[in-house]
Amino acid sequence: SNDGKRITSASSLRDVKWHTQSCILGWPVQGIWEKGMDGTDVNWCDRNPKQTCLATGDDFLNVRLHVYPSTKEGLPCKKFSGHGSHVTKVMFSTKGDKLLSLGGMDGCCFQWA
């Protein structure tokens, strides 16, 4: 809050517009979790500058693209693979025309167009 007090009601933050979206938990990213996933399977997310797309990196070696906001379970997404280990981070370029992904134990950095 503006006065520095702790906010204890999650629903009070539902409509807050954040400058970035890299937190894997929250109202606008509820749909990134597929059935059967636990709370550790998605490692990172990033929203594109136009605020229309959300990329995620997961433990199943996938980079996934979701519509943003993704508030409903089961919405379709596009999956891309290439990493030999879990994807630890994804991040859009400043213009949003490229996506970078980092692998864990494979030590790779991919650039996606």
N, C-alpha and C positions, 0 to 999 in steps of 0.2 A: 504494500500500500504506500501511498505518498508520505504518510507520517512514520514509516518504518515499522509499523506494527505487523505482527504475524497474521497471515490470512489463513483461517482454519476451515473455510468452506470452499471446497473445490468447485462447486457449481457457481459460485460468485465470479469465477474466472472464465466461465464458459465463453463469453463474447469478447474477451480481451484480444486486441490485435497486437501481436508480438512482431518485432522487427525481423526475427529469424524463427525458424522452426527446426531445431535439431534435437529436441527432446522426444524420445520415443513413447512418452506417456502424455496424454492430454486429450481434450475434446476433439480437436481436428485430426487426430491420428489414430482413433480407435479402430479403424478399418484395416490397419496394416497388419494386424494379428490374425493369422489363419487359424482355423480350428485345430486344436491339438498342440499349438505352440505354448511354451511356458514363458515366463517373464524375462528370460535371458536369450531367446532365439533371435530377436531383432537387436542389432548392435548399435545402429546409428541411423539417423534420417536427416534429410535436408530438403528444404522447399526451394523451388526455383524462384528467380526474381519476379516473375509475373504472378506468382502465387497461385498457379494452376496445377502444378505437378509436384509430387513428393517422391524422392528416391529413398530407398532403404537398402541397407546391407545386413545380411543375416548369417547365421551359423550353417546354413545349408548351401553355402558357396554362391548365393544368388545376389544380384543387384536387381531390385524390383522398382518399377515405376508405377505410382498410384495417382489417381486424380486427387487434387487437393481442393478442399478438405476431404479427408477419407474418414467419414464418421460412421460407416455402416459395415459390419462384418460381411464378408463374402463378395464385396465388389470386385470386378475383374481388375487385374493388374498385368503388366508385362514383366516377364522374368528373363534375365540375361545371366549367362554363366561364363566362366573363364578362369576364375580364381581356383587355386588348388587347396585353399584353406578358407576358413570363415572370413567374411568381409567385415573389417573392423570400422571402416569409415567411408562415407560417400559425401561429396560436396560439389555443388554446381559452380561453374565459373561465374564471374561477375555478370556477364551478359546472359548467362543461362543456356548458351548453345553447346556447352560441353559439360560432361559429368566426370569427375575423378572418383575412383574407388581404390581403397587400400586393402590388401589381403593381410591376414595374420601371419601364419607361419610360412606362407609362400613368399613373403617379402616383395610382392608385386604392387605396382601402381598402374592402374589402367586408366586410359582416357577414352571416354565414350562420346560419340558425336550424335 
